[in-house]
Amino acid sequence: MRGLFIIDPEGELKYQVVNHNDVGRSVEETLRVLQALQSGGLCPMNWKPGDRNL
C-alpha cells in the first residue's frame, strides 16, 4: 500500500488517498487537487485551474 496525504500549514489533513502498489498514480491529478485546495472555494471533481469555483 502507498498513500498520499495533503496537510495544510495548520496541520489539518485536507486530502488523503491510499492505493495498492499495483495501482498507478497521476502526478497531474495530485497537482490538480493541490491547486483546487489552494483556490479556497468548493471545487467539483472535474475542476481545473482557471475554472470558476462554486
All heavy atoms as atom14 arrays in JSON, in Angstrom:
{
  "sequence": "MRGLFIIDPEGELKYQVVNHNDVGRSVEETLRVLQALQSGGLCPMNWKPGDRNL",
  "atom14_mask": [
    [1, 1, 1, 1, 1, 1, 1, 1, 0, 0, 0, 0, 0, 0],
    [1, 1, 1, 1, 1, 1, 1, 1, 1, 1, 1, 0, 0, 0],
    [1, 1, 1, 1, 0, 0, 0, 0, 0, 0, 0, 0, 0, 0],
    [1, 1, 1, 1, 1, 1, 1, 1, 0, 0, 0, 0, 0, 0],
    [1, 1, 1, 1, 1, 1, 1, 1, 1, 1, 1, 0, 0, 0],
    [1, 1, 1, 1, 1, 1, 1, 1, 0, 0, 0, 0, 0, 0],
    [1, 1, 1, 1, 1, 1, 1, 1, 0, 0, 0, 0, 0, 0],
    [1, 1, 1, 1, 1, 1, 1, 1, 0, 0, 0, 0, 0, 0],
    [1, 1, 1, 1, 1, 1, 1, 0, 0, 0, 0, 0, 0, 0],
    [1, 1, 1, 1, 1, 1, 1, 1, 1, 0, 0, 0, 0, 0],
    [1, 1, 1, 1, 0, 0, 0, 0, 0, 0, 0, 0, 0, 0],
    [1, 1, 1, 1, 1, 1, 1, 1, 1, 0, 0, 0, 0, 0],
    [1, 1, 1, 1, 1, 1, 1, 1, 0, 0, 0, 0, 0, 0],
    [1, 1, 1, 1, 1, 1, 1, 1, 1, 0, 0, 0, 0, 0],
    [1, 1, 1, 1, 1, 1, 1, 1, 1, 1, 1, 1, 0, 0],
    [1, 1, 1, 1, 1, 1, 1, 1, 1, 0, 0, 0, 0, 0],
    [1, 1, 1, 1, 1, 1, 1, 0, 0, 0, 0, 0, 0, 0],
    [1, 1, 1, 1, 1, 1, 1, 0, 0, 0, 0, 0, 0, 0],
    [1, 1, 1, 1, 1, 1, 1, 1, 0, 0, 0, 0, 0, 0],
    [1, 1, 1, 1, 1, 1, 1, 1, 1, 1, 0, 0, 0, 0],
    [1, 1, 1, 1, 1, 1, 1, 1, 0, 0, 0, 0, 0, 0],
    [1, 1, 1, 1, 1, 1, 1, 1, 0, 0, 0, 0, 0, 0],
    [1, 1, 1, 1, 1, 1, 1, 0, 0, 0, 0, 0, 0, 0],
    [1, 1, 1, 1, 0, 0, 0, 0, 0, 0, 0, 0, 0, 0],
    [1, 1, 1, 1, 1, 1, 1, 1, 1, 1, 1, 0, 0, 0],
    [1, 1, 1, 1, 1, 1, 0, 0, 0, 0, 0, 0, 0, 0],
    [1, 1, 1, 1, 1, 1, 1, 0, 0, 0, 0, 0, 0, 0],
    [1, 1, 1, 1, 1, 1, 1, 1, 1, 0, 0, 0, 0, 0],
    [1, 1, 1, 1, 1, 1, 1, 1, 1, 0, 0, 0, 0, 0],
    [1, 1, 1, 1, 1, 1, 1, 0, 0, 0, 0, 0, 0, 0],
    [1, 1, 1, 1, 1, 1, 1, 1, 0, 0, 0, 0, 0, 0],
    [1, 1, 1, 1, 1, 1, 1, 1, 1, 1, 1, 0, 0, 0],
    [1, 1, 1, 1, 1, 1, 1, 0, 0, 0, 0, 0, 0, 0],
    [1, 1, 1, 1, 1, 1, 1, 1, 0, 0, 0, 0, 0, 0],
    [1, 1, 1, 1, 1, 1, 1, 1, 1, 0, 0, 0, 0, 0],
    [1, 1, 1, 1, 1, 0, 0, 0, 0, 0, 0, 0, 0, 0],
    [1, 1, 1, 1, 1, 1, 1, 1, 0, 0, 0, 0, 0, 0],
    [1, 1, 1, 1, 1, 1, 1, 1, 1, 0, 0, 0, 0, 0],
    [1, 1, 1, 1, 1, 1, 0, 0, 0, 0, 0, 0, 0, 0],
    [1, 1, 1, 1, 0, 0, 0, 0, 0, 0, 0, 0, 0, 0],
    [1, 1, 1, 1, 0, 0, 0, 0, 0, 0, 0, 0, 0, 0],
    [1, 1, 1, 1, 1, 1, 1, 1, 0, 0, 0, 0, 0, 0],
    [1, 1, 1, 1, 1, 1, 0, 0, 0, 0, 0, 0, 0, 0],
    [1, 1, 1, 1, 1, 1, 1, 0, 0, 0, 0, 0, 0, 0],
    [1, 1, 1, 1, 1, 1, 1, 1, 0, 0, 0, 0, 0, 0],
    [1, 1, 1, 1, 1, 1, 1, 1, 0, 0, 0, 0, 0, 0],
    [1, 1, 1, 1, 1, 1, 1, 1, 1, 1, 1, 1, 1, 1],
    [1, 1, 1, 1, 1, 1, 1, 1, 1, 0, 0, 0, 0, 0],
    [1, 1, 1, 1, 1, 1, 1, 0, 0, 0, 0, 0, 0, 0],
    [1, 1, 1, 1, 0, 0, 0, 0, 0, 0, 0, 0, 0, 0],
    [1, 1, 1, 1, 1, 1, 1, 1, 0, 0, 0, 0, 0, 0],
    [1, 1, 1, 1, 1, 1, 1, 1, 1, 1, 1, 0, 0, 0],
    [1, 1, 1, 1, 1, 1, 1, 1, 0, 0, 0, 0, 0, 0],
    [1, 1, 1, 1, 1, 1, 1, 1, 0, 0, 0, 0, 0, 0]
  ],
  "atom14_positions": [
    [[0.84, -1.18, 0.0], [0.0, 0.0, 0.0], [0.88, 1.24, 0.0], [1.96, 1.26, 0.57], [-0.9, 0.01, 1.24], [-1.76, -1.24, 1.42], [-2.88, -1.51, 0.06], [-4.29, -0.63, 0.61], [0.0, 0.0, 0.0], [0.0, 0.0, 0.0], [0.0, 0.0, 0.0], [0.0, 0.0, 0.0], [0.0, 0.0, 0.0], [0.0, 0.0, 0.0]],
    [[0.38, 2.27, -0.65], [1.06, 3.56, -0.61], [0.01, 4.65, -0.54], [-1.11, 4.48, -1.02], [1.99, 3.75, -1.79], [1.33, 3.62, -3.13], [2.38, 3.73, -4.23], [1.8, 3.33, -5.49], [2.48, 3.03, -6.54], [3.79, 3.07, -6.5], [1.9, 2.69, -7.65], [0.0, 0.0, 0.0], [0.0, 0.0, 0.0], [0.0, 0.0, 0.0]],
    [[0.37, 5.74, 0.07], [-0.61, 6.79, 0.28], [-0.08, 8.16, -0.05], [1.12, 8.39, -0.12], [0.0, 0.0, 0.0], [0.0, 0.0, 0.0], [0.0, 0.0, 0.0], [0.0, 0.0, 0.0], [0.0, 0.0, 0.0], [0.0, 0.0, 0.0], [0.0, 0.0, 0.0], [0.0, 0.0, 0.0], [0.0, 0.0, 0.0], [0.0, 0.0, 0.0]],
    [[-1.02, 9.05, -0.27], [-0.73, 10.47, -0.49], [-1.58, 11.25, 0.51], [-2.79, 11.01, 0.63], [-1.11, 10.88, -1.92], [-1.12, 12.38, -2.19], [0.29, 12.95, -2.13], [-1.77, 12.67, -3.52], [0.0, 0.0, 0.0], [0.0, 0.0, 0.0], [0.0, 0.0, 0.0], [0.0, 0.0, 0.0], [0.0, 0.0, 0.0], [0.0, 0.0, 0.0]],
    [[-0.96, 12.14, 1.24], [-1.65, 12.95, 2.23], [-1.26, 14.41, 2.02], [-0.07, 14.72, 1.95], [-1.26, 12.51, 3.65], [-1.53, 11.05, 3.89], [-0.56, 10.1, 3.64], [-2.77, 10.64, 4.36], [-0.8, 8.75, 3.86], [-3.03, 9.29, 4.57], [-2.05, 8.35, 4.32], [0.0, 0.0, 0.0], [0.0, 0.0, 0.0], [0.0, 0.0, 0.0]],
    [[-2.25, 15.28, 1.9], [-2.0, 16.72, 1.8], [-2.49, 17.34, 3.1], [-3.67, 17.22, 3.46], [-2.72, 17.33, 0.58], [-2.17, 16.71, -0.71], [-2.51, 18.85, 0.57], [-2.85, 17.2, -1.98], [0.0, 0.0, 0.0], [0.0, 0.0, 0.0], [0.0, 0.0, 0.0], [0.0, 0.0, 0.0], [0.0, 0.0, 0.0], [0.0, 0.0, 0.0]],
    [[-1.58, 18.01, 3.79], [-1.85, 18.6, 5.09], [-1.58, 20.1, 5.0], [-0.52, 20.51, 4.5], [-0.95, 17.95, 6.18], [-1.23, 16.44, 6.21], [-1.18, 18.59, 7.54], [-0.24, 15.65, 7.03], [0.0, 0.0, 0.0], [0.0, 0.0, 0.0], [0.0, 0.0, 0.0], [0.0, 0.0, 0.0], [0.0, 0.0, 0.0], [0.0, 0.0, 0.0]],
    [[-2.52, 20.92, 5.46], [-2.34, 22.37, 5.37], [-1.35, 22.84, 6.43], [-0.94, 22.08, 7.31], [-3.69, 23.09, 5.44], [-4.33, 23.09, 6.81], [-3.71, 22.67, 7.8], [-5.5, 23.52, 6.89], [0.0, 0.0, 0.0], [0.0, 0.0, 0.0], [0.0, 0.0, 0.0], [0.0, 0.0, 0.0], [0.0, 0.0, 0.0], [0.0, 0.0, 0.0]],
    [[-0.92, 24.11, 6.33], [0.08, 24.63, 7.27], [-0.35, 24.57, 8.75], [0.5, 24.55, 9.63], [0.27, 26.09, 6.83], [-0.08, 26.09, 5.38], [-1.19, 25.08, 5.26], [0.0, 0.0, 0.0], [0.0, 0.0, 0.0], [0.0, 0.0, 0.0], [0.0, 0.0, 0.0], [0.0, 0.0, 0.0], [0.0, 0.0, 0.0], [0.0, 0.0, 0.0]],
    [[-1.65, 24.51, 9.01], [-2.12, 24.4, 10.39], [-2.15, 22.96, 10.88], [-2.55, 22.68, 12.01], [-3.53, 25.01, 10.52], [-3.56, 26.53, 10.43], [-3.44, 27.04, 9.0], [-4.07, 26.45, 8.11], [-2.71, 28.01, 8.79], [0.0, 0.0, 0.0], [0.0, 0.0, 0.0], [0.0, 0.0, 0.0], [0.0, 0.0, 0.0], [0.0, 0.0, 0.0]],
    [[-1.77, 22.03, 10.02], [-1.72, 20.63, 10.41], [-3.0, 19.84, 10.16], [-3.11, 18.7, 10.58], [0.0, 0.0, 0.0], [0.0, 0.0, 0.0], [0.0, 0.0, 0.0], [0.0, 0.0, 0.0], [0.0, 0.0, 0.0], [0.0, 0.0, 0.0], [0.0, 0.0, 0.0], [0.0, 0.0, 0.0], [0.0, 0.0, 0.0], [0.0, 0.0, 0.0]],
    [[-3.96, 20.45, 9.46], [-5.23, 19.77, 9.17], [-5.1, 18.93, 7.89], [-4.66, 19.43, 6.86], [-6.36, 20.78, 9.0], [-7.69, 20.13, 8.75], [-8.81, 21.13, 8.59], [-8.6, 22.34, 8.79], [-9.93, 20.69, 8.24], [0.0, 0.0, 0.0], [0.0, 0.0, 0.0], [0.0, 0.0, 0.0], [0.0, 0.0, 0.0], [0.0, 0.0, 0.0]],
    [[-5.5, 17.69, 7.98], [-5.5, 16.8, 6.82], [-6.58, 17.26, 5.86], [-7.75, 17.33, 6.22], [-5.75, 15.35, 7.26], [-5.83, 14.31, 6.14], [-4.5, 14.19, 5.41], [-6.25, 12.97, 6.73], [0.0, 0.0, 0.0], [0.0, 0.0, 0.0], [0.0, 0.0, 0.0], [0.0, 0.0, 0.0], [0.0, 0.0, 0.0], [0.0, 0.0, 0.0]],
    [[-6.2, 17.59, 4.63], [-7.14, 18.1, 3.64], [-7.49, 17.05, 2.58], [-8.55, 17.12, 1.97], [-6.57, 19.33, 2.94], [-6.43, 20.52, 3.84], [-7.8, 20.99, 4.27], [-7.75, 22.34, 4.92], [-9.07, 22.85, 5.23], [0.0, 0.0, 0.0], [0.0, 0.0, 0.0], [0.0, 0.0, 0.0], [0.0, 0.0, 0.0], [0.0, 0.0, 0.0]],
    [[-6.58, 16.12, 2.33], [-6.78, 15.14, 1.26], [-5.97, 13.91, 1.58], [-4.84, 14.01, 2.04], [-6.31, 15.75, -0.07], [-6.46, 14.84, -1.27], [-7.68, 14.69, -1.91], [-5.37, 14.15, -1.77], [-7.8, 13.88, -3.02], [-5.49, 13.33, -2.88], [-6.71, 13.21, -3.5], [-6.83, 12.4, -4.6], [0.0, 0.0, 0.0], [0.0, 0.0, 0.0]],
    [[-6.59, 12.75, 1.32], [-5.86, 11.51, 1.51], [-6.34, 10.49, 0.49], [-7.51, 10.45, 0.14], [-6.03, 10.96, 2.91], [-7.43, 10.5, 3.23], [-7.54, 9.95, 4.63], [-6.57, 9.75, 5.33], [-8.76, 9.69, 5.06], [0.0, 0.0, 0.0], [0.0, 0.0, 0.0], [0.0, 0.0, 0.0], [0.0, 0.0, 0.0], [0.0, 0.0, 0.0]],
    [[-5.42, 9.69, 0.01], [-5.75, 8.58, -0.88], [-4.72, 7.49, -0.63], [-3.53, 7.76, -0.49], [-5.81, 9.02, -2.36], [-4.48, 9.51, -2.86], [-6.31, 7.9, -3.24], [0.0, 0.0, 0.0], [0.0, 0.0, 0.0], [0.0, 0.0, 0.0], [0.0, 0.0, 0.0], [0.0, 0.0, 0.0], [0.0, 0.0, 0.0], [0.0, 0.0, 0.0]],
    [[-5.19, 6.26, -0.53], [-4.32, 5.11, -0.32], [-4.62, 4.1, -1.42], [-5.78, 3.75, -1.65], [-4.53, 4.48, 1.08], [-3.66, 3.25, 1.25], [-4.24, 5.5, 2.17], [0.0, 0.0, 0.0], [0.0, 0.0, 0.0], [0.0, 0.0, 0.0], [0.0, 0.0, 0.0], [0.0, 0.0, 0.0], [0.0, 0.0, 0.0], [0.0, 0.0, 0.0]],
    [[-3.58, 3.65, -2.11], [-3.73, 2.71, -3.21], [-2.88, 1.48, -2.97], [-1.84, 1.54, -2.3], [-3.26, 3.33, -4.53], [-4.08, 4.49, -4.98], [-5.08, 4.84, -4.37], [-3.67, 5.12, -6.05], [0.0, 0.0, 0.0], [0.0, 0.0, 0.0], [0.0, 0.0, 0.0], [0.0, 0.0, 0.0], [0.0, 0.0, 0.0], [0.0, 0.0, 0.0]],
    [[-3.31, 0.39, -3.56], [-2.49, -0.81, -3.6], [-1.29, -0.53, -4.51], [-1.38, 0.29, -5.43], [-3.31, -1.98, -4.15], [-2.6, -3.29, -4.01], [-1.7, -3.74, -4.93], [-2.67, -4.23, -3.04], [-1.23, -4.92, -4.55], [-1.81, -5.23, -3.39], [0.0, 0.0, 0.0], [0.0, 0.0, 0.0], [0.0, 0.0, 0.0], [0.0, 0.0, 0.0]],
    [[-0.19, -1.18, -4.29], [1.01, -0.94, -5.09], [0.79, -1.2, -6.58], [1.53, -0.68, -7.41], [2.17, -1.8, -4.58], [2.69, -1.32, -3.25], [2.59, -0.14, -2.93], [3.23, -2.21, -2.47], [0.0, 0.0, 0.0], [0.0, 0.0, 0.0], [0.0, 0.0, 0.0], [0.0, 0.0, 0.0], [0.0, 0.0, 0.0], [0.0, 0.0, 0.0]],
    [[-0.22, -2.0, -6.93], [-0.49, -2.31, -8.34], [-1.2, -1.18, -9.08], [-1.32, -1.22, -10.29], [-1.34, -3.58, -8.46], [-0.59, -4.82, -8.01], [0.65, -4.78, -7.92], [-1.25, -5.84, -7.73], [0.0, 0.0, 0.0], [0.0, 0.0, 0.0], [0.0, 0.0, 0.0], [0.0, 0.0, 0.0], [0.0, 0.0, 0.0], [0.0, 0.0, 0.0]],
    [[-1.71, -0.18, -8.34], [-2.46, 0.91, -8.95], [-1.53, 2.09, -9.17], [-0.87, 2.55, -8.24], [-3.66, 1.32, -8.06], [-4.38, 2.51, -8.65], [-4.59, 0.14, -7.88], [0.0, 0.0, 0.0], [0.0, 0.0, 0.0], [0.0, 0.0, 0.0], [0.0, 0.0, 0.0], [0.0, 0.0, 0.0], [0.0, 0.0, 0.0], [0.0, 0.0, 0.0]],
    [[-1.5, 2.58, -10.4], [-0.64, 3.72, -10.72], [-1.15, 5.02, -10.13], [-2.3, 5.13, -9.73], [0.0, 0.0, 0.0], [0.0, 0.0, 0.0], [0.0, 0.0, 0.0], [0.0, 0.0, 0.0], [0.0, 0.0, 0.0], [0.0, 0.0, 0.0], [0.0, 0.0, 0.0], [0.0, 0.0, 0.0], [0.0, 0.0, 0.0], [0.0, 0.0, 0.0]],
    [[-0.27, 5.99, -10.1], [-0.62, 7.32, -9.58], [-0.46, 8.34, -10.69], [0.29, 8.14, -11.62], [0.28, 7.69, -8.41], [0.07, 6.79, -7.21], [1.02, 7.14, -6.1], [2.37, 6.71, -6.47], [3.43, 6.84, -5.7], [3.32, 7.39, -4.54], [4.6, 6.42, -6.1], [0.0, 0.0, 0.0], [0.0, 0.0, 0.0], [0.0, 0.0, 0.0]],
    [[-1.16, 9.45, -10.56], [-1.11, 10.52, -11.55], [-0.58, 11.79, -10.9], [-1.23, 12.36, -10.03], [-2.5, 10.76, -12.13], [-2.51, 11.95, -12.9], [0.0, 0.0, 0.0], [0.0, 0.0, 0.0], [0.0, 0.0, 0.0], [0.0, 0.0, 0.0], [0.0, 0.0, 0.0], [0.0, 0.0, 0.0], [0.0, 0.0, 0.0], [0.0, 0.0, 0.0]],
    [[0.58, 12.23, -11.34], [1.14, 13.49, -10.84], [0.22, 14.65, -11.2], [0.0, 15.55, -10.39], [2.56, 13.71, -11.41], [3.08, 15.09, -11.05], [3.51, 12.63, -10.92], [0.0, 0.0, 0.0], [0.0, 0.0, 0.0], [0.0, 0.0, 0.0], [0.0, 0.0, 0.0], [0.0, 0.0, 0.0], [0.0, 0.0, 0.0], [0.0, 0.0, 0.0]],
    [[-0.35, 14.61, -12.41], [-1.25, 15.68, -12.84], [-2.47, 15.78, -11.91], [-2.9, 16.88, -11.57], [-1.71, 15.46, -14.29], [-0.61, 15.63, -15.31], [0.3, 14.41, -15.45], [-0.1, 13.3, -15.0], [1.4, 14.55, -15.99], [0.0, 0.0, 0.0], [0.0, 0.0, 0.0], [0.0, 0.0, 0.0], [0.0, 0.0, 0.0], [0.0, 0.0, 0.0]],
    [[-3.03, 14.65, -11.51], [-4.19, 14.68, -10.61], [-3.8, 15.2, -9.23], [-4.54, 15.98, -8.62], [-4.81, 13.28, -10.49], [-5.95, 13.2, -9.5], [-7.16, 14.06, -9.84], [-7.22, 14.69, -10.91], [-8.06, 14.13, -8.99], [0.0, 0.0, 0.0], [0.0, 0.0, 0.0], [0.0, 0.0, 0.0], [0.0, 0.0, 0.0], [0.0, 0.0, 0.0]],
    [[-2.63, 14.83, -8.75], [-2.16, 15.34, -7.45], [-2.01, 16.86, -7.5], [-2.45, 17.57, -6.59], [-0.83, 14.69, -7.06], [-1.02, 13.28, -6.97], [-0.3, 15.23, -5.75], [0.0, 0.0, 0.0], [0.0, 0.0, 0.0], [0.0, 0.0, 0.0], [0.0, 0.0, 0.0], [0.0, 0.0, 0.0], [0.0, 0.0, 0.0], [0.0, 0.0, 0.0]],
    [[-1.43, 17.38, -8.57], [-1.28, 18.83, -8.7], [-2.62, 19.53, -8.84], [-2.84, 20.6, -8.28], [-0.38, 19.15, -9.91], [1.08, 18.74, -9.75], [1.83, 18.97, -11.05], [1.73, 19.47, -8.6], [0.0, 0.0, 0.0], [0.0, 0.0, 0.0], [0.0, 0.0, 0.0], [0.0, 0.0, 0.0], [0.0, 0.0, 0.0], [0.0, 0.0, 0.0]],
    [[-3.57, 18.9, -9.55], [-4.91, 19.47, -9.7], [-5.6, 19.58, -8.34], [-6.17, 20.62, -7.99], [-5.77, 18.62, -10.64], [-7.13, 19.23, -10.94], [-8.06, 18.21, -11.58], [-8.54, 17.24, -10.61], [-9.54, 17.45, -9.75], [-10.17, 18.61, -9.74], [-9.92, 16.53, -8.91], [0.0, 0.0, 0.0], [0.0, 0.0, 0.0], [0.0, 0.0, 0.0]],
    [[-5.5, 18.53, -7.53], [-6.11, 18.53, -6.2], [-5.45, 19.6, -5.33], [-6.14, 20.35, -4.64], [-6.0, 17.14, -5.54], [-6.36, 17.2, -4.07], [-6.88, 16.14, -6.27], [0.0, 0.0, 0.0], [0.0, 0.0, 0.0], [0.0, 0.0, 0.0], [0.0, 0.0, 0.0], [0.0, 0.0, 0.0], [0.0, 0.0, 0.0], [0.0, 0.0, 0.0]],
    [[-4.14, 19.69, -5.36], [-3.44, 20.7, -4.57], [-3.86, 22.11, -4.98], [-4.16, 22.95, -4.13], [-1.92, 20.53, -4.71], [-1.06, 21.48, -3.9], [-1.37, 21.38, -2.42], [0.41, 21.2, -4.16], [0.0, 0.0, 0.0], [0.0, 0.0, 0.0], [0.0, 0.0, 0.0], [0.0, 0.0, 0.0], [0.0, 0.0, 0.0], [0.0, 0.0, 0.0]],
    [[-3.94, 22.37, -6.28], [-4.37, 23.69, -6.75], [-5.82, 23.96, -6.37], [-6.18, 25.09, -6.03], [-4.17, 23.79, -8.27], [-2.71, 23.83, -8.64], [-2.48, 23.67, -10.13], [-3.24, 23.0, -10.81], [-1.42, 24.28, -10.61], [0.0, 0.0, 0.0], [0.0, 0.0, 0.0], [0.0, 0.0, 0.0], [0.0, 0.0, 0.0], [0.0, 0.0, 0.0]],
    [[-6.67, 22.94, -6.43], [-8.07, 23.12, -6.03], [-8.16, 23.49, -4.55], [-8.92, 24.39, -4.18], [-8.86, 21.84, -6.31], [0.0, 0.0, 0.0], [0.0, 0.0, 0.0], [0.0, 0.0, 0.0], [0.0, 0.0, 0.0], [0.0, 0.0, 0.0], [0.0, 0.0, 0.0], [0.0, 0.0, 0.0], [0.0, 0.0, 0.0], [0.0, 0.0, 0.0]],
    [[-7.4, 22.8, -3.72], [-7.4, 23.12, -2.29], [-6.91, 24.54, -2.03], [-7.43, 25.24, -1.18], [-6.54, 22.11, -1.53], [-7.1, 20.7, -1.42], [-6.05, 19.75, -0.88], [-8.35, 20.68, -0.55], [0.0, 0.0, 0.0], [0.0, 0.0, 0.0], [0.0, 0.0, 0.0], [0.0, 0.0, 0.0], [0.0, 0.0, 0.0], [0.0, 0.0, 0.0]],
    [[-5.92, 24.96, -2.79], [-5.35, 26.3, -2.6], [-6.25, 27.4, -3.15], [-6.09, 28.56, -2.79], [-3.98, 26.38, -3.27], [-2.94, 25.54, -2.58], [-1.62, 25.48, -3.33], [-1.57, 25.64, -4.54], [-0.55, 25.23, -2.6], [0.0, 0.0, 0.0], [0.0, 0.0, 0.0], [0.0, 0.0, 0.0], [0.0, 0.0, 0.0], [0.0, 0.0, 0.0]],
    [[-7.22, 27.05, -3.99], [-8.1, 28.05, -4.59], [-9.07, 28.65, -3.58], [-9.61, 29.73, -3.81], [-8.87, 27.45, -5.76], [-9.88, 26.58, -5.27], [0.0, 0.0, 0.0], [0.0, 0.0, 0.0], [0.0, 0.0, 0.0], [0.0, 0.0, 0.0], [0.0, 0.0, 0.0], [0.0, 0.0, 0.0], [0.0, 0.0, 0.0], [0.0, 0.0, 0.0]],
    [[-9.32, 27.93, -2.49], [-10.17, 28.46, -1.42], [-11.66, 28.3, -1.61], [-12.43, 28.73, -0.78], [0.0, 0.0, 0.0], [0.0, 0.0, 0.0], [0.0, 0.0, 0.0], [0.0, 0.0, 0.0], [0.0, 0.0, 0.0], [0.0, 0.0, 0.0], [0.0, 0.0, 0.0], [0.0, 0.0, 0.0], [0.0, 0.0, 0.0], [0.0, 0.0, 0.0]],
    [[-12.09, 27.69, -2.7], [-13.52, 27.51, -2.93], [-13.89, 26.05, -3.02], [-13.04, 25.16, -2.91], [0.0, 0.0, 0.0], [0.0, 0.0, 0.0], [0.0, 0.0, 0.0], [0.0, 0.0, 0.0], [0.0, 0.0, 0.0], [0.0, 0.0, 0.0], [0.0, 0.0, 0.0], [0.0, 0.0, 0.0], [0.0, 0.0, 0.0], [0.0, 0.0, 0.0]],
    [[-15.16, 25.81, -3.25], [-15.65, 24.46, -3.45], [-15.35, 24.08, -4.9], [-15.81, 24.74, -5.82], [-17.15, 24.39, -3.19], [-17.82, 23.06, -3.45], [-17.24, 21.97, -2.54], [-19.32, 23.17, -3.23], [0.0, 0.0, 0.0], [0.0, 0.0, 0.0], [0.0, 0.0, 0.0], [0.0, 0.0, 0.0], [0.0, 0.0, 0.0], [0.0, 0.0, 0.0]],
    [[-14.57, 23.03, -5.11], [-14.14, 22.65, -6.44], [-14.71, 21.29, -6.8], [-14.45, 20.3, -6.11], [-12.62, 22.6, -6.52], [-11.86, 24.18, -6.19], [0.0, 0.0, 0.0], [0.0, 0.0, 0.0], [0.0, 0.0, 0.0], [0.0, 0.0, 0.0], [0.0, 0.0, 0.0], [0.0, 0.0, 0.0], [0.0, 0.0, 0.0], [0.0, 0.0, 0.0]],
    [[-15.5, 21.2, -7.88], [-16.06, 19.93, -8.29], [-14.99, 18.97, -8.8], [-13.84, 19.35, -9.03], [-17.05, 20.3, -9.38], [-16.59, 21.61, -9.9], [-15.89, 22.29, -8.77], [0.0, 0.0, 0.0], [0.0, 0.0, 0.0], [0.0, 0.0, 0.0], [0.0, 0.0, 0.0], [0.0, 0.0, 0.0], [0.0, 0.0, 0.0], [0.0, 0.0, 0.0]],
    [[-15.39, 17.74, -9.04], [-14.48, 16.68, -9.44], [-13.65, 17.05, -10.67], [-12.46, 16.78, -10.72], [-15.28, 15.41, -9.73], [-14.45, 14.25, -10.22], [-15.39, 12.76, -10.47], [-16.4, 13.2, -11.85], [0.0, 0.0, 0.0], [0.0, 0.0, 0.0], [0.0, 0.0, 0.0], [0.0, 0.0, 0.0], [0.0, 0.0, 0.0], [0.0, 0.0, 0.0]],
    [[-14.23, 17.68, -11.66], [-13.51, 17.98, -12.9], [-12.93, 19.38, -12.93], [-12.56, 19.87, -13.99], [-14.44, 17.78, -14.1], [-14.82, 16.34, -14.27], [-14.0, 15.43, -14.05], [-16.06, 16.07, -14.62], [0.0, 0.0, 0.0], [0.0, 0.0, 0.0], [0.0, 0.0, 0.0], [0.0, 0.0, 0.0], [0.0, 0.0, 0.0], [0.0, 0.0, 0.0]],
    [[-12.83, 20.04, -11.76], [-12.28, 21.39, -11.68], [-10.86, 21.4, -12.23], [-10.08, 20.49, -12.02], [-12.27, 21.85, -10.23], [-11.75, 23.25, -10.04], [-12.47, 24.39, -10.06], [-10.4, 23.63, -9.8], [-11.67, 25.46, -9.84], [-10.38, 25.03, -9.69], [-9.2, 22.94, -9.69], [-9.22, 25.75, -9.46], [-8.04, 23.66, -9.45], [-8.06, 25.04, -9.34]],
    [[-10.55, 22.49, -12.96], [-9.19, 22.72, -13.46], [-8.79, 24.15, -13.12], [-9.66, 25.02, -13.03], [-9.13, 22.51, -14.97], [-9.39, 21.11, -15.42], [-9.27, 21.04, -16.93], [-10.24, 20.07, -17.51], [-11.47, 20.54, -18.04], [0.0, 0.0, 0.0], [0.0, 0.0, 0.0], [0.0, 0.0, 0.0], [0.0, 0.0, 0.0], [0.0, 0.0, 0.0]],
    [[-7.49, 24.41, -12.95], [-7.07, 25.78, -12.69], [-7.61, 26.71, -13.77], [-7.59, 26.39, -14.96], [-5.54, 25.7, -12.74], [-5.25, 24.29, -12.34], [-6.37, 23.47, -12.93], [0.0, 0.0, 0.0], [0.0, 0.0, 0.0], [0.0, 0.0, 0.0], [0.0, 0.0, 0.0], [0.0, 0.0, 0.0], [0.0, 0.0, 0.0], [0.0, 0.0, 0.0]],
    [[-8.17, 27.84, -13.36], [-8.76, 28.79, -14.27], [-10.28, 28.68, -14.32], [-10.95, 29.62, -14.74], [0.0, 0.0, 0.0], [0.0, 0.0, 0.0], [0.0, 0.0, 0.0], [0.0, 0.0, 0.0], [0.0, 0.0, 0.0], [0.0, 0.0, 0.0], [0.0, 0.0, 0.0], [0.0, 0.0, 0.0], [0.0, 0.0, 0.0], [0.0, 0.0, 0.0]],
    [[-10.83, 27.54, -13.89], [-12.27, 27.37, -13.81], [-12.81, 28.18, -12.64], [-12.11, 28.41, -11.67], [-12.67, 25.9, -13.63], [-12.46, 25.06, -14.86], [-12.13, 25.62, -15.93], [-12.63, 23.84, -14.75], [0.0, 0.0, 0.0], [0.0, 0.0, 0.0], [0.0, 0.0, 0.0], [0.0, 0.0, 0.0], [0.0, 0.0, 0.0], [0.0, 0.0, 0.0]],
    [[-14.09, 28.54, -12.73], [-14.74, 29.27, -11.64], [-15.08, 28.3, -10.5], [-15.53, 27.19, -10.74], [-16.02, 29.89, -12.18], [-16.58, 30.92, -11.27], [-17.75, 31.64, -11.94], [-18.71, 31.85, -10.87], [-19.94, 31.41, -10.87], [-20.41, 30.75, -11.88], [-20.72, 31.64, -9.85], [0.0, 0.0, 0.0], [0.0, 0.0, 0.0], [0.0, 0.0, 0.0]],
    [[-14.81, 28.72, -9.29], [-15.18, 27.92, -8.11], [-16.65, 28.15, -7.8], [-17.2, 29.2, -8.05], [-14.35, 28.33, -6.89], [-12.92, 27.93, -7.02], [-12.53, 27.29, -7.98], [-12.11, 28.33, -6.07], [0.0, 0.0, 0.0], [0.0, 0.0, 0.0], [0.0, 0.0, 0.0], [0.0, 0.0, 0.0], [0.0, 0.0, 0.0], [0.0, 0.0, 0.0]],
    [[-17.26, 27.14, -7.2], [-18.67, 27.26, -6.8], [-18.77, 27.85, -5.42], [-17.94, 27.73, -4.61], [-19.33, 25.88, -6.83], [-19.26, 25.18, -8.18], [-19.83, 23.78, -8.07], [-20.0, 25.96, -9.24], [0.0, 0.0, 0.0], [0.0, 0.0, 0.0], [0.0, 0.0, 0.0], [0.0, 0.0, 0.0], [0.0, 0.0, 0.0], [0.0, 0.0, 0.0]]
  ]
}
